[in-house]
Amino acid sequence: MANENMHNITEIPEDFNSELEEKILKANADKTLVKWNKLLPELMQSDIIIVGIFPNGQTAQEGGGQANLLIMQHEGRNIIPFFTSPARMSVLPQEQLKQLNMIKMRAGDFFYSIKGMSTILNPSSDYTRVFSGFDTKVLALEFKQSLSENTNN
């Protein structure tokens, strides 16, 4: 699916990723991480929301130039937040959201585009998970490999 530029949070349906979020809650409750390991391929194929300033309202992949993604501080380091739904974006100040664009894109494409930076899913919520730079590199490569294998079959 192509990335979709969204200027307004109300353009996203209320039930966006509701099934995925239920699985995230269950995976977070599983101390063995087995459920997270099973959930990761689905997450990489799912559409997520990223926030930033995108030239001409487009991502760099779409020819819009350099994107400036929102960066937060988490445990003393820079980290890029991403979200599964508008409800999880409530941690962001409303004034800040008015100045930013939102892009809906596949999580695997997002991980591939951030080139090994750390990221956090749904910060300050029960639906959160931190991905280290190493995690994002590995998951991005697995996602791209899975895409190419599915295309060649």
Buried (B, 14 or more C-beta within 10 A) or exposed (E): EEBBBBEEBEEBEEEBBEEBBEBBEEBBEEEEEEBBEEBBBEBBBBBBBBBBEBBEEBBEBBEBEEBEBBBBEBEEEEBBBBBBBBBBBEEBEEEEBEEBBBBBBBBBBBBBBBEBBBBBBBBBBEBBBBBBBEBBBBBBEBBBEBBEEEEEE
